[in-house]
Amino acid sequence: MNITLTHFSAAIVFALCASIVFGITHRDRTREMVRYGAYCFVMFLGGVFVAGWVMWILRR
Amino acid sequence: MANLSTQKAKAVPTETVSMMSIVAPAVGWLIPGAGHMIQKRWIRGLLLFLSIVSLFLLGLAMRGRLYKANGGDILDILGFVGDVGAGALYLLTLANDWGQGAIAFATADYGTKFMIVAGLLNFIAVADAYHIAIGKKR
């Protein structure tokens, strides 16, 4: 079975999986785990958008 | 004076080395999330399992390349270290000769990175299982 993901969908999957692991392993309480996981997810996706805009600016 | 040093010694948290502190990381490495599950952290273990296994299998399905033990380029060695963190997934993939990589597909490179990151994330999960086993984390 072969799967072809776009760059953006690959980034979302990566961010989701990594954020879950970071949330669970870097915090002690359940509430803090959820908050930190969500924070990591937003930061990952934010980083993707920022990097995308930077590349768009550099290309011009 | 002697009393003061005794109090200081008592204040230092002791890390108990139990059987669980050896078994949990080993099982956690072999099966992602299992190190948490055998310590009755069911939901955490299940989420870790789903995240790490999904990432590894997606990488494989994207025709990512699996690094084998090598003594060549430093990046190849680091790739092997990352991949081997996936435990049984790595051994199973290696045994079946999957993960050959396909340079004709741009997404295959993403797949290679997915598999490496899955292994590295499992190393973090293993360390977390150890910390739970020694009582450093709840």
N, CA and C atoms of all chains as a GROMACS GRO file, in nm:
protein
  594
    1MET      N    1   0.085  -0.120   0.000
    1MET     CA    2   0.000   0.000   0.000
    1MET      C    3   0.089   0.125   0.000
    2ASN      N    4   0.059   0.212  -0.093
    2ASN     CA    5   0.136   0.338  -0.100
    2ASN      C    6   0.045   0.456  -0.070
    3ILE      N    7   0.097   0.548   0.007
    3ILE     CA    8   0.023   0.669   0.040
    3ILE      C    9   0.103   0.789  -0.006
    4THR      N   10   0.036   0.880  -0.070
    4THR     CA   11   0.103   1.004  -0.112
    4THR      C   12   0.037   1.121  -0.041
    5LEU      N   13   0.109   1.181   0.050
    5LEU     CA   14   0.057   1.296   0.123
    5LEU      C   15   0.116   1.424   0.064
    6THR      N   16   0.036   1.529   0.069
    6THR     CA   17   0.091   1.659   0.028
    6THR      C   18   0.183   1.708   0.139
    7HIS      N   19   0.259   1.810   0.109
    7HIS     CA   20   0.351   1.863   0.211
    7HIS      C   21   0.274   1.909   0.334
    8PHE      N   22   0.160   1.976   0.310
    8PHE     CA   23   0.083   2.029   0.422
    8PHE      C   24   0.019   1.918   0.506
    9SER      N   25  -0.041   1.819   0.438
    9SER     CA   26  -0.103   1.711   0.515
    9SER      C   27   0.002   1.630   0.590
   10ALA      N   28   0.120   1.613   0.530
   10ALA     CA   29   0.228   1.544   0.601
   10ALA      C   30   0.268   1.624   0.725
   11ALA      N   31   0.271   1.756   0.712
   11ALA     CA   32   0.307   1.842   0.826
   11ALA      C   33   0.203   1.831   0.937
   12ILE      N   34   0.074   1.823   0.898
   12ILE     CA   35  -0.032   1.811   1.000
   12ILE      C   36  -0.021   1.678   1.074
   13VAL      N   37  -0.002   1.569   1.001
   13VAL     CA   38   0.011   1.437   1.064
   13VAL      C   39   0.132   1.435   1.158
   14PHE      N   40   0.242   1.488   1.108
   14PHE     CA   41   0.365   1.494   1.189
   14PHE      C   42   0.341   1.574   1.316
   15ALA      N   43   0.280   1.692   1.300
   15ALA     CA   44   0.256   1.780   1.415
   15ALA      C   45   0.164   1.713   1.517
   16LEU      N   46   0.062   1.645   1.468
   16LEU     CA   47  -0.034   1.580   1.557
   16LEU      C   48   0.034   1.470   1.641
   17CYS      N   49   0.105   1.382   1.572
   17CYS     CA   50   0.168   1.269   1.642
   17CYS      C   51   0.276   1.318   1.739
   18ALA      N   52   0.360   1.410   1.694
   18ALA     CA   53   0.467   1.460   1.780
   18ALA      C   54   0.411   1.537   1.899
   19SER      N   55   0.303   1.612   1.877
   19SER     CA   56   0.243   1.691   1.986
   19SER      C   57   0.185   1.600   2.094
   20ILE      N   58   0.122   1.489   2.052
   20ILE     CA   59   0.065   1.395   2.150
   20ILE      C   60   0.177   1.339   2.239
   21VAL      N   61   0.285   1.297   2.175
   21VAL     CA   62   0.396   1.239   2.252
   21VAL      C   63   0.459   1.344   2.342
   22PHE      N   64   0.482   1.464   2.289
   22PHE     CA   65   0.541   1.571   2.371
   22PHE      C   66   0.452   1.605   2.490
   23GLY      N   67   0.321   1.614   2.465
   23GLY     CA   68   0.227   1.648   2.572
   23GLY      C   69   0.231   1.547   2.684
   24ILE      N   70   0.230   1.418   2.647
   24ILE     CA   71   0.227   1.312   2.749
   24ILE      C   72   0.359   1.305   2.826
   25THR      N   73   0.469   1.320   2.755
   25THR     CA   74   0.598   1.295   2.818
   25THR      C   75   0.658   1.418   2.890
   26HIS      N   76   0.613   1.537   2.855
   26HIS     CA   77   0.676   1.656   2.912
   26HIS      C   78   0.600   1.719   3.028
   27ARG      N   79   0.483   1.668   3.060
   27ARG     CA   80   0.404   1.724   3.169
   27ARG      C   81   0.354   1.614   3.262
   28ASP      N   82   0.319   1.653   3.385
   28ASP     CA   83   0.281   1.554   3.487
   28ASP      C   84   0.130   1.532   3.497
   29ARG      N   85   0.054   1.640   3.488
   29ARG     CA   86  -0.091   1.628   3.509
   29ARG      C   87  -0.164   1.626   3.376
   30THR      N   88  -0.281   1.562   3.378
   30THR     CA   89  -0.357   1.543   3.254
   30THR      C   90  -0.392   1.675   3.186
   31ARG      N   91  -0.439   1.770   3.266
   31ARG     CA   92  -0.478   1.899   3.210
   31ARG      C   93  -0.358   1.970   3.145
   32GLU      N   94  -0.245   1.963   3.214
   32GLU     CA   95  -0.123   2.026   3.160
   32GLU      C   96  -0.075   1.954   3.034
   33MET      N   97  -0.095   1.823   3.030
   33MET     CA   98  -0.056   1.746   2.912
   33MET      C   99  -0.134   1.792   2.789
   34VAL      N  100  -0.265   1.808   2.809
   34VAL     CA  101  -0.352   1.851   2.698
   34VAL      C  102  -0.313   1.990   2.651
   35ARG      N  103  -0.292   2.078   2.747
   35ARG     CA  104  -0.256   2.217   2.714
   35ARG      C  105  -0.122   2.223   2.640
   36TYR      N  106  -0.023   2.148   2.690
   36TYR     CA  107   0.109   2.152   2.627
   36TYR      C  108   0.106   2.086   2.489
   37GLY      N  109   0.029   1.978   2.477
   37GLY     CA  110   0.014   1.912   2.347
   37GLY      C  111  -0.047   2.006   2.244
   38ALA      N  112  -0.153   2.077   2.288
   38ALA     CA  113  -0.219   2.173   2.198
   38ALA      C  114  -0.122   2.286   2.161
   39TYR      N  115  -0.045   2.332   2.260
   39TYR     CA  116   0.053   2.438   2.235
   39TYR      C  117   0.157   2.394   2.131
   40CYS      N  118   0.206   2.272   2.148
   40CYS     CA  119   0.305   2.219   2.052
   40CYS      C  120   0.246   2.210   1.912
   41PHE      N  121   0.121   2.162   1.905
   41PHE     CA  122   0.055   2.147   1.775
   41PHE      C  123   0.043   2.283   1.705
   42VAL      N  124  -0.002   2.382   1.780
   42VAL     CA  125  -0.017   2.516   1.723
   42VAL      C  126   0.119   2.571   1.679
   43MET      N  127   0.221   2.548   1.762
   43MET     CA  128   0.356   2.597   1.728
   43MET      C  129   0.410   2.528   1.602
   44PHE      N  130   0.387   2.398   1.592
   44PHE     CA  131   0.431   2.325   1.472
   44PHE      C  132   0.365   2.384   1.347
   45LEU      N  133   0.231   2.397   1.354
   45LEU     CA  134   0.160   2.448   1.236
   45LEU      C  135   0.193   2.593   1.209
   46GLY      N  136   0.208   2.672   1.316
   46GLY     CA  137   0.249   2.811   1.300
   46GLY      C  138   0.384   2.820   1.231
   47GLY      N  139   0.474   2.732   1.272
   47GLY     CA  140   0.607   2.727   1.210
   47GLY      C  141   0.600   2.695   1.062
   48VAL      N  142   0.507   2.606   1.025
   48VAL     CA  143   0.489   2.571   0.884
   48VAL      C  144   0.445   2.693   0.804
   49PHE      N  145   0.347   2.768   0.860
   49PHE     CA  146   0.297   2.886   0.788
   49PHE      C  147   0.404   2.994   0.778
   50VAL      N  148   0.475   3.016   0.888
   50VAL     CA  149   0.582   3.118   0.888
   50VAL      C  150   0.689   3.081   0.786
   51ALA      N  151   0.733   2.953   0.789
   51ALA     CA  152   0.836   2.908   0.695
   51ALA      C  153   0.786   2.922   0.551
   52GLY      N  154   0.657   2.892   0.531
   52GLY     CA  155   0.599   2.904   0.397
   52GLY      C  156   0.603   3.047   0.346
   53TRP      N  157   0.564   3.141   0.434
   53TRP     CA  158   0.565   3.283   0.394
   53TRP      C  159   0.708   3.333   0.370
   54VAL      N  160   0.801   3.288   0.454
   54VAL     CA  161   0.943   3.329   0.438
   54VAL      C  162   0.993   3.280   0.302
   55MET      N  163   0.961   3.156   0.268
   55MET     CA  164   1.006   3.104   0.138
   55MET      C  165   0.942   3.178   0.022
   56TRP      N  166   0.814   3.217   0.042
   56TRP     CA  167   0.745   3.293  -0.064
   56TRP      C  168   0.812   3.429  -0.084
   57ILE      N  169   0.850   3.492   0.029
   57ILE     CA  170   0.917   3.623   0.020
   57ILE      C  171   1.054   3.608  -0.047
   58LEU      N  172   1.129   3.504  -0.008
   58LEU     CA  173   1.262   3.483  -0.066
   58LEU      C  174   1.257   3.452  -0.214
   59ARG      N  175   1.149   3.388  -0.256
   59ARG     CA  176   1.137   3.349  -0.397
   59ARG      C  177   1.113   3.469  -0.487
   60ARG      N  178   1.056   3.576  -0.432
   60ARG     CA  179   1.019   3.693  -0.514
   60ARG      C  180   1.141   3.776  -0.550
   61MET      N  181   2.618   1.877   6.401
   61MET     CA  182   2.675   1.873   6.266
   61MET      C  183   2.638   1.744   6.194
   62ALA      N  184   2.659   1.634   6.269
   62ALA     CA  185   2.624   1.503   6.212
   62ALA      C  186   2.475   1.493   6.188
   63ASN      N  187   2.398   1.556   6.278
   63ASN     CA  188   2.253   1.555   6.264
   63ASN      C  189   2.209   1.629   6.138
   64LEU      N  190   2.279   1.743   6.110
   64LEU     CA  191   2.248   1.824   5.992
   64LEU      C  192   2.272   1.745   5.862
   65SER      N  193   2.386   1.676   5.857
   65SER     CA  194   2.418   1.600   5.736
   65SER      C  195   2.320   1.483   5.717
   66THR      N  196   2.272   1.428   5.828
   66THR     CA  197   2.173   1.320   5.820
   66THR      C  198   2.042   1.372   5.762
   67GLN      N  199   2.005   1.495   5.805
   67GLN     CA  200   1.882   1.556   5.754
   67GLN      C  201   1.892   1.584   5.604
   68LYS      N  202   2.013   1.629   5.562
   68LYS     CA  203   2.034   1.658   5.419
   68LYS      C  204   2.022   1.531   5.337
   69ALA      N  205   2.079   1.424   5.390
   69ALA     CA  206   2.073   1.296   5.320
   69ALA      C  207   1.931   1.247   5.306
   70LYS      N  208   1.849   1.278   5.410
   70LYS     CA  209   1.709   1.235   5.404
   70LYS      C  210   1.631   1.318   5.303
   71ALA      N  211   1.671   1.445   5.286
   71ALA     CA  212   1.597   1.535   5.197
   71ALA      C  213   1.617   1.500   5.049
   72VAL      N  214   1.731   1.437   5.016
   72VAL     CA  215   1.756   1.401   4.876
   72VAL      C  216   1.664   1.287   4.835
   73PRO      N  217   1.584   1.307   4.728
   73PRO     CA  218   1.492   1.201   4.688
   73PRO      C  219   1.568   1.078   4.635
   74THR      N  220   1.531   0.965   4.683
   74THR     CA  221   1.599   0.843   4.641
   74THR      C  222   1.525   0.783   4.522
   75GLU      N  223   1.600   0.743   4.420
   75GLU     CA  224   1.541   0.681   4.302
   75GLU      C  225   1.552   0.530   4.318
   76THR      N  226   1.441   0.468   4.341
   76THR     CA  227   1.441   0.324   4.365
   76THR      C  228   1.457   0.248   4.234
   77VAL      N  229   1.554   0.159   4.234
   77VAL     CA  230   1.574   0.075   4.115
   77VAL      C  231   1.501  -0.056   4.139
   78SER      N  232   1.387  -0.067   4.079
   78SER     CA  233   1.307  -0.188   4.094
   78SER      C  234   1.310  -0.266   3.964
   79MET      N  235   1.245  -0.379   3.965
   79MET     CA  236   1.236  -0.461   3.845
   79MET      C  237   1.160  -0.384   3.736
   80MET      N  238   1.060  -0.307   3.779
   80MET     CA  239   0.980  -0.231   3.683
   80MET      C  240   1.063  -0.126   3.610
   81SER      N  241   1.164  -0.069   3.678
   81SER     CA  242   1.247   0.034   3.615
   81SER      C  243   1.336  -0.024   3.504
   82ILE      N  244   1.348  -0.155   3.500
   82ILE     CA  245   1.422  -0.220   3.391
   82ILE      C  246   1.325  -0.274   3.286
   83VAL      N  247   1.217  -0.334   3.334
   83VAL     CA  248   1.122  -0.398   3.242
   83VAL      C  249   1.043  -0.294   3.161
   84ALA      N  250   0.997  -0.188   3.227
   84ALA     CA  251   0.912  -0.089   3.158
   84ALA      C  252   0.983  -0.024   3.038
   85PRO      N  253   1.107   0.024   3.053
   85PRO     CA  254   1.174   0.080   2.934
   85PRO      C  255   1.197  -0.022   2.824
   86ALA      N  256   1.232  -0.145   2.865
   86ALA     CA  257   1.259  -0.250   2.765
   86ALA      C  258   1.133  -0.283   2.685
   87VAL      N  259   1.023  -0.301   2.757
   87VAL     CA  260   0.895  -0.332   2.690
   87VAL      C  261   0.848  -0.212   2.608
   88GLY      N  262   0.870  -0.093   2.665
   88GLY     CA  263   0.831   0.031   2.596
   88GLY      C  264   0.907   0.051   2.467
   89TRP      N  265   1.033   0.010   2.466
   89TRP     CA  266   1.111   0.020   2.342
   89TRP      C  267   1.060  -0.079   2.238
   90LEU      N  268   1.032  -0.202   2.284
   90LEU     CA  269   0.989  -0.306   2.191
   90LEU      C  270   0.852  -0.273   2.132
   91ILE      N  271   0.759  -0.237   2.218
   91ILE     CA  272   0.624  -0.201   2.172
   91ILE      C  273   0.594  -0.060   2.223
   92PRO      N  274   0.587   0.038   2.133
   92PRO     CA  275   0.564   0.176   2.177
   92PRO      C  276   0.440   0.189   2.266
   93GLY      N  277   0.457   0.254   2.381
   93GLY     CA  278   0.345   0.275   2.473
   93GLY      C  279   0.325   0.163   2.574
   94ALA      N  280   0.384   0.047   2.549
   94ALA     CA  281   0.364  -0.067   2.639
   94ALA      C  282   0.430  -0.045   2.775
   95GLY      N  283   0.536   0.036   2.778
   95GLY     CA  284   0.602   0.069   2.904
   95GLY      C  285   0.508   0.143   2.998
   96HIS      N  286   0.418   0.222   2.941
   96HIS     CA  287   0.318   0.292   3.022
   96HIS      C  288   0.204   0.198   3.059
   97MET      N  289   0.166   0.114   2.964
   97MET     CA  290   0.051   0.025   2.987
   97MET      C  291   0.078  -0.074   3.100
   98ILE      N  292   0.202  -0.128   3.108
   98ILE     CA  293   0.228  -0.224   3.216
   98ILE      C  294   0.236  -0.156   3.353
   99GLN      N  295   0.238  -0.022   3.350
   99GLN     CA  296   0.233   0.052   3.477
   99GLN      C  297   0.095   0.113   3.499
  100LYS      N  298  -0.001   0.057   3.426
  100LYS     CA  299  -0.143   0.094   3.438
  100LYS      C  300  -0.174   0.237   3.396
  101ARG      N  301  -0.090   0.293   3.308
  101ARG     CA  302  -0.121   0.423   3.246
  101ARG      C  303  -0.178   0.390   3.108
  102TRP      N  304  -0.302   0.338   3.109
  102TRP     CA  305  -0.360   0.282   2.988
  102TRP      C  306  -0.380   0.384   2.878
  103ILE      N  307  -0.440   0.496   2.911
  103ILE     CA  308  -0.473   0.595   2.807
  103ILE      C  309  -0.346   0.656   2.749
  104ARG      N  310  -0.252   0.691   2.837
  104ARG     CA  311  -0.124   0.746   2.790
  104ARG      C  312  -0.055   0.645   2.697
  105GLY      N  313  -0.052   0.520   2.741
  105GLY     CA  314   0.013   0.415   2.662
  105GLY      C  315  -0.053   0.397   2.526
  106LEU      N  316  -0.186   0.399   2.527
  106LEU     CA  317  -0.259   0.382   2.401
  106LEU      C  318  -0.233   0.498   2.305
  107LEU      N  319  -0.234   0.619   2.359
  107LEU     CA  320  -0.209   0.737   2.275
  107LEU      C  321  -0.066   0.734   2.218
  108LEU      N  322   0.030   0.695   2.302
  108LEU     CA  323   0.169   0.686   2.255
  108LEU      C  324   0.180   0.579   2.147
  109PHE      N  325   0.114   0.466   2.170
  109PHE     CA  326   0.118   0.357   2.073
  109PHE      C  327   0.061   0.405   1.938
  110LEU      N  328  -0.057   0.466   1.944
  110LEU     CA  329  -0.122   0.510   1.820
  110LEU      C  330  -0.037   0.614   1.746
  111SER      N  331   0.017   0.710   1.820
  111SER     CA  332   0.096   0.816   1.757
  111SER      C  333   0.221   0.761   1.691
  112ILE      N  334   0.297   0.683   1.766
  112ILE     CA  335   0.427   0.637   1.717
  112ILE      C  336   0.410   0.533   1.606
  113VAL      N  337   0.317   0.439   1.626
  113VAL     CA  338   0.296   0.336   1.524
  113VAL      C  339   0.240   0.398   1.396
  114SER      N  340   0.145   0.492   1.410
  114SER     CA  341   0.088   0.559   1.292
  114SER      C  342   0.197   0.629   1.212
  115LEU      N  343   0.283   0.701   1.284
  115LEU     CA  344   0.389   0.776   1.217
  115LEU      C  345   0.484   0.681   1.142
  116PHE      N  346   0.518   0.571   1.208
  116PHE     CA  347   0.611   0.475   1.145
  116PHE      C  348   0.545   0.410   1.023
  117LEU      N  349   0.421   0.364   1.039
  117LEU     CA  350   0.353   0.295   0.928
  117LEU      C  351   0.325   0.389   0.812
  118LEU      N  352   0.291   0.513   0.843
  118LEU     CA  353   0.271   0.611   0.736
  118LEU      C  354   0.401   0.633   0.659
  119GLY      N  355   0.510   0.640   0.733
  119GLY     CA  356   0.641   0.655   0.670
  119GLY      C  357   0.672   0.539   0.576
  120LEU      N  358   0.636   0.420   0.623
  120LEU     CA  359   0.658   0.300   0.542
  120LEU      C  360   0.569   0.302   0.417
  121ALA      N  361   0.442   0.343   0.437
  121ALA     CA  362   0.348   0.350   0.325
  121ALA      C  363   0.385   0.459   0.225
  122MET      N  364   0.459   0.557   0.272
  122MET     CA  365   0.505   0.664   0.181
  122MET      C  366   0.636   0.626   0.113
  123ARG      N  367   0.671   0.498   0.125
  123ARG     CA  368   0.792   0.442   0.064
  123ARG      C  369   0.921   0.501   0.121
  124GLY      N  370   0.918   0.524   0.251
  124GLY     CA  371   1.038   0.575   0.316
  124GLY      C  372   1.145   0.469   0.322
  125ARG      N  373   1.267   0.515   0.346
  125ARG     CA  374   1.381   0.424   0.351
  125ARG      C  375   1.415   0.391   0.497
  126LEU      N  376   1.442   0.263   0.522
  126LEU     CA  377   1.482   0.220   0.656
  126LEU      C  378   1.635   0.207   0.659
  127TYR      N  379   1.698   0.273   0.755
  127TYR     CA  380   1.843   0.265   0.766
  127TYR      C  381   1.885   0.136   0.836
  128LYS      N  382   1.986   0.074   0.785
  128LYS     CA  383   2.042  -0.047   0.848
  128LYS      C  384   2.170  -0.008   0.923
  129ALA      N  385   2.216  -0.099   1.010
  129ALA     CA  386   2.339  -0.074   1.084
  129ALA      C  387   2.453  -0.051   0.986
  130ASN      N  388   2.525   0.058   1.005
  130ASN     CA  389   2.631   0.092   0.910
  130ASN      C  390   2.740   0.172   0.980
  131GLY      N  391   2.854   0.176   0.919
  131GLY     CA  392   2.965   0.253   0.976
  131GLY      C  393   3.014   0.357   0.878
  132GLY      N  394   2.925   0.404   0.795
  132GLY     CA  395   2.963   0.498   0.690
  132GLY      C  396   2.939   0.642   0.727
  133ASP      N  397   2.855   0.706   0.647
  133ASP     CA  398   2.825   0.847   0.664
  133ASP      C  399   2.758   0.872   0.799
  134ILE      N  400   2.794   0.985   0.861
  134ILE     CA  401   2.740   1.017   0.994
  134ILE      C  402   2.588   1.030   0.991
  135LEU      N  403   2.533   1.085   0.881
  135LEU     CA  404   2.388   1.099   0.872
  135LEU      C  405   2.319   0.963   0.862
  136ASP      N  406   2.386   0.867   0.794
  136ASP     CA  407   2.332   0.732   0.787
  136ASP      C  408   2.332   0.665   0.924
  137ILE      N  409   2.439   0.691   1.000
  137ILE     CA  410   2.446   0.633   1.136
  137ILE      C  411   2.336   0.692   1.223
  138LEU      N  412   2.317   0.823   1.214
  138LEU     CA  413   2.212   0.888   1.292
  138LEU      C  414   2.074   0.840   1.249
  139GLY      N  415   2.058   0.818   1.119
  139GLY     CA  416   1.932   0.763   1.069
  139GLY      C  417   1.904   0.626   1.127
  140PHE      N  418   2.007   0.545   1.137
  140PHE     CA  419   1.993   0.411   1.196
  140PHE      C  420   1.954   0.422   1.343
  141VAL      N  421   2.020   0.513   1.415
  141VAL     CA  422   1.990   0.531   1.558
  141VAL      C  423   1.843   0.571   1.577
  142GLY      N  424   1.797   0.661   1.491
  142GLY     CA  425   1.657   0.704   1.498
  142GLY      C  426   1.562   0.589   1.467
  143ASP      N  427   1.590   0.517   1.361
  143ASP     CA  428   1.502   0.408   1.319
  143ASP      C  429   1.493   0.297   1.423
  144VAL      N  430   1.608   0.264   1.484
  144VAL     CA  431   1.611   0.150   1.577
  144VAL      C  432   1.528   0.179   1.703
  145GLY      N  433   1.497   0.305   1.727
  145GLY     CA  434   1.413   0.341   1.842
  145GLY      C  435   1.272   0.288   1.831
  146ALA      N  436   1.230   0.254   1.711
  146ALA     CA  437   1.093   0.204   1.692
  146ALA      C  438   1.075   0.060   1.740
  147GLY      N  439   1.182  -0.004   1.784
  147GLY     CA  440   1.173  -0.136   1.846
  147GLY      C  441   1.127  -0.247   1.752
  148ALA      N  442   1.016  -0.311   1.788
  148ALA     CA  443   0.968  -0.426   1.711
  148ALA      C  444   0.930  -0.385   1.568
  149LEU      N  445   0.882  -0.262   1.553
  149LEU     CA  446   0.847  -0.215   1.418
  149LEU      C  447   0.970  -0.216   1.329
  150TYR      N  448   1.083  -0.173   1.386
  150TYR     CA  449   1.207  -0.170   1.309
  150TYR      C  450   1.250  -0.312   1.273
  151LEU      N  451   1.246  -0.401   1.373
  151LEU     CA  452   1.290  -0.539   1.351
  151LEU      C  453   1.202  -0.609   1.249
  152LEU      N  454   1.070  -0.585   1.258
  152LEU     CA  455   0.975  -0.646   1.165
  152LEU      C  456   0.998  -0.595   1.022
  153THR      N  457   1.019  -0.466   1.010
  153THR     CA  458   1.043  -0.406   0.878
  153THR      C  459   1.173  -0.458   0.818
  154LEU      N  460   1.274  -0.470   0.903
  154LEU     CA  461   1.403  -0.518   0.858
  154LEU      C  462   1.394  -0.665   0.814
  155ALA      N  463   1.323  -0.745   0.894
  155ALA     CA  464   1.311  -0.888   0.865
  155ALA      C  465   1.239  -0.913   0.734
  156ASN      N  466   1.140  -0.828   0.703
  156ASN     CA  467   1.063  -0.846   0.580
  156ASN      C  468   1.123  -0.771   0.461
  157ASP      N  469   1.234  -0.706   0.484
  157ASP     CA  470   1.302  -0.631   0.380
  157ASP      C  471   1.215  -0.521   0.319
  158TRP      N  472   1.130  -0.462   0.405
  158TRP     CA  473   1.052  -0.348   0.362
  158TRP      C  474   1.137  -0.222   0.382
  159GLY      N  475   1.080  -0.108   0.343
  159GLY     CA  476   1.150   0.018   0.366
  159GLY      C  477   1.273   0.034   0.279
  160GLN      N  478   1.258  -0.002   0.152
  160GLN     CA  479   1.371   0.012   0.060
  160GLN      C  480   1.390   0.156   0.012
  161GLY      N  481   1.283   0.234   0.022
  161GLY     CA  482   1.292   0.373  -0.024
  161GLY      C  483   1.273   0.381  -0.174
  162ALA      N  484   1.212   0.489  -0.218
  162ALA     CA  485   1.190   0.508  -0.361
  162ALA      C  486   1.226   0.651  -0.396
  163ILE      N  487   1.341   0.668  -0.457
  163ILE     CA  488   1.389   0.804  -0.484
  163ILE      C  489   1.308   0.873  -0.593
  164ALA      N  490   1.226   0.795  -0.666
  164ALA     CA  491   1.144   0.855  -0.772
  164ALA      C  492   1.030   0.938  -0.714
  165PHE      N  493   0.997   0.916  -0.586
  165PHE     CA  494   0.884   0.987  -0.524
  165PHE      C  495   0.936   1.089  -0.424
  166ALA      N  496   0.887   1.213  -0.436
  166ALA     CA  497   0.929   1.318  -0.344
  166ALA      C  498   0.882   1.287  -0.202
  167THR      N  499   0.764   1.224  -0.190
  167THR     CA  500   0.709   1.196  -0.057
  167THR      C  501   0.786   1.085   0.015
  168ALA      N  502   0.863   1.007  -0.060
  168ALA     CA  503   0.941   0.900   0.004
  168ALA      C  504   1.039   0.958   0.105
  169ASP      N  505   1.090   1.076   0.077
  169ASP     CA  506   1.183   1.139   0.171
  169ASP      C  507   1.110   1.179   0.300
  170TYR      N  508   0.985   1.225   0.285
  170TYR     CA  509   0.904   1.253   0.404
  170TYR      C  510   0.887   1.124   0.484
  171GLY      N  511   0.862   1.015   0.412
  171GLY     CA  512   0.842   0.885   0.477
  171GLY      C  513   0.964   0.843   0.558
  172THR      N  514   1.082   0.865   0.500
  172THR     CA  515   1.207   0.832   0.571
  172THR      C  516   1.215   0.912   0.702
  173LYS      N  517   1.181   1.039   0.694
  173LYS     CA  518   1.186   1.124   0.814
  173LYS      C  519   1.080   1.083   0.916
  174PHE      N  520   0.964   1.044   0.867
  174PHE     CA  521   0.857   0.998   0.957
  174PHE      C  522   0.905   0.879   1.040
  175MET      N  523   0.972   0.785   0.974
  175MET     CA  524   1.016   0.664   1.045
  175MET      C  525   1.125   0.697   1.147
  176ILE      N  526   1.215   0.787   1.110
  176ILE     CA  527   1.320   0.826   1.204
  176ILE      C  528   1.259   0.896   1.326
  177VAL      N  529   1.166   0.987   1.299
  177VAL     CA  530   1.105   1.062   1.410
  177VAL      C  531   1.022   0.969   1.499
  178ALA      N  532   0.955   0.870   1.438
  178ALA     CA  533   0.878   0.773   1.518
  178ALA      C  534   0.971   0.704   1.618
  179GLY      N  535   1.089   0.665   1.572
  179GLY     CA  536   1.186   0.601   1.661
  179GLY      C  537   1.235   0.695   1.770
  180LEU      N  538   1.260   0.819   1.733
  180LEU     CA  539   1.309   0.916   1.832
  180LEU      C  540   1.201   0.948   1.936
  181LEU      N  541   1.077   0.958   1.889
  181LEU     CA  542   0.968   0.983   1.983
  181LEU      C  543   0.952   0.865   2.079
  182ASN      N  544   0.978   0.744   2.027
  182ASN     CA  545   0.969   0.628   2.116
  182ASN      C  546   1.078   0.630   2.222
  183PHE      N  547   1.195   0.682   2.188
  183PHE     CA  548   1.300   0.697   2.290
  183PHE      C  549   1.252   0.789   2.403
  184ILE      N  550   1.182   0.897   2.366
  184ILE     CA  551   1.129   0.988   2.468
  184ILE      C  552   1.025   0.917   2.554
  185ALA      N  553   0.940   0.837   2.488
  185ALA     CA  554   0.837   0.761   2.560
  185ALA      C  555   0.901   0.660   2.655
  186VAL      N  556   1.010   0.599   2.612
  186VAL     CA  557   1.083   0.502   2.696
  186VAL      C  558   1.138   0.572   2.821
  187ALA      N  559   1.198   0.690   2.800
  187ALA     CA  560   1.251   0.767   2.914
  187ALA      C  561   1.139   0.804   3.010
  188ASP      N  562   1.023   0.838   2.956
  188ASP     CA  563   0.909   0.873   3.040
  188ASP      C  564   0.862   0.752   3.121
  189ALA      N  565   0.857   0.635   3.056
  189ALA     CA  566   0.817   0.512   3.127
  189ALA      C  567   0.914   0.483   3.241
  190TYR      N  568   1.042   0.509   3.218
  190TYR     CA  569   1.144   0.488   3.323
  190TYR      C  570   1.120   0.584   3.440
  191HIS      N  571   1.090   0.710   3.408
  191HIS     CA  572   1.067   0.807   3.513
  191HIS      C  573   0.945   0.771   3.597
  192ILE      N  574   0.844   0.716   3.533
  192ILE     CA  575   0.726   0.671   3.609
  192ILE      C  576   0.765   0.552   3.698
  193ALA      N  577   0.846   0.463   3.644
  193ALA     CA  578   0.884   0.341   3.718
  193ALA      C  579   0.966   0.374   3.844
  194ILE      N  580   1.050   0.477   3.835
  194ILE     CA  581   1.133   0.512   3.954
  194ILE      C  582   1.063   0.613   4.046
  195GLY      N  583   0.943   0.652   4.007
  195GLY     CA  584   0.866   0.742   4.093
  195GLY      C  585   0.896   0.888   4.076
  196LYS      N  586   0.971   0.923   3.971
  196LYS     CA  587   1.004   1.063   3.946
  196LYS      C  588   0.885   1.136   3.885
  197LYS      N  589   0.798   1.061   3.822
  197LYS     CA  590   0.678   1.118   3.760
  197LYS      C  591   0.559   1.031   3.797
  198ARG      N  592   0.442   1.094   3.806
  198ARG     CA  593   0.322   1.016   3.841
  198ARG      C  594   0.264   0.942   3.722
   0.00000   0.00000   0.00000
